């Protein structure tokens, strides 16, 4: 769902911009529907994003939003330059979050964003999804082997040595048939040791060819709420809470 959203959750009060983009250059993940919202028309992308970004600027000038998140159903580096440039006044001196496939992330990529946007802190979110390489590569088809985890950790260490204000956060996927709950727990614990934050994402099936959704146990729901920095239930918070309350009686 593209647009502008005001959120106040475990990460605090923040503006979330979900921008339009070209279809993801990878587009092989077995569970991802984001290409359905994207466009191949550059002017369509630019005009839509300008409207969203300028509305966000208007809100940020009158309300207290120190944390801005920009997502585009793919990688930040795949956005048109016009959209990135429009983000400069919104990102400057704020905590600024983006998403990216790991293969786009280099030291130069991060430093260029810091120079252009001048955020107080840059948070880069990466969808490794699960710690188990077989599941990640053979079933989810992420194209992010364990060597990519090691490479990102090396970049993280190099940037820290220069005292640059950058954090790397990881997505963990749950509620999908390919990832047993014990693997979700294992993944959260594993990534928490290596990275700066973990966000758990509830899977939702959008297309017939996508993997099946799996019921989330109350035990896993409690674990994620306690251990993850944020749990994105995809609009199912109320249903999950009702089920857990019923099971706990």
Rosetta blueprint (number, residue, H / E / L):
1 X L
2 X L
3 X E
4 X E
5 X E
6 X E
7 X E
8 X E
9 X E
10 X L
11 X L
12 X E
13 X E
14 X E
15 X E
16 X E
17 X E
18 X E
19 X L
20 X L
21 X L
22 X L
23 X L
24 X L
25 X L
26 X L
27 X L
28 X L
29 X L
30 X L
31 X L
32 X L
33 X L
34 X H
35 X H
36 X H
37 X H
38 X L
39 X L
40 X L
41 X L
42 X H
43 X H
44 X H
45 X H
46 X H
47 X H
48 X H
49 X H
50 X H
51 X H
52 X H
53 X H
54 X H
55 X H
56 X H
57 X H
58 X H
59 X H
60 X H
61 X H
62 X H
63 X L
64 X L
65 X L
66 X L
67 X E
68 X E
69 X E
70 X E
71 X E
72 X L
73 X L
74 X L
75 X L
76 X H
77 X H
78 X H
79 X L
80 X L
81 X H
82 X H
83 X H
84 X H
85 X H
86 X H
87 X L
88 X H
89 X H
90 X H
91 X H
92 X L
93 X L
94 X L
95 X E
96 X E
97 X E
98 X E
99 X E
100 X L
101 X L
102 X H
103 X H
104 X H
105 X L
106 X L
107 X H
108 X H
109 X H
110 X H
111 X H
112 X H
113 X H
114 X H
115 X H
116 X H
117 X H
118 X L
119 X L
120 X L
121 X E
122 X E
123 X E
124 X E
125 X E
126 X E
127 X E
128 X E
129 X E
130 X L
131 X L
132 X L
133 X H
134 X H
135 X H
136 X H
137 X H
138 X H
139 X H
140 X L
141 X L
142 X L
143 X L
144 X L
145 X L
146 X H
147 X H
148 X H
149 X H
150 X H
151 X H
152 X H
153 X H
154 X H
155 X H
156 X H
157 X H
158 X H
159 X H
160 X H
161 X H
162 X L
163 X L
164 X L
165 X L
166 X E
167 X E
168 X E
169 X E
170 X E
171 X E
172 X E
173 X E
174 X E
175 X L
176 X E
177 X L
178 X L
179 X L
180 X L
181 X H
182 X H
183 X H
184 X H
185 X H
186 X H
187 X H
188 X H
189 X H
190 X H
191 X H
192 X H
193 X H
194 X H
195 X L
196 X L
197 X E
198 X E
199 X E
200 X E
201 X E
202 X E
203 X L
204 X L
205 X L
206 X L
207 X L
208 X L
209 X L
210 X L
211 X L
212 X L
213 X E
214 X L
215 X L
216 X L
217 X L
218 X H
219 X H
220 X H
221 X H
222 X H
223 X H
224 X H
225 X H
226 X H
227 X H
228 X L
229 X L
230 X E
231 X E
232 X E
233 X L
234 X L
235 X L
236 X L
237 X H
238 X H
239 X H
240 X H
241 X H
242 X H
243 X H
244 X H
245 X H
246 X H
247 X H
248 X H
249 X L
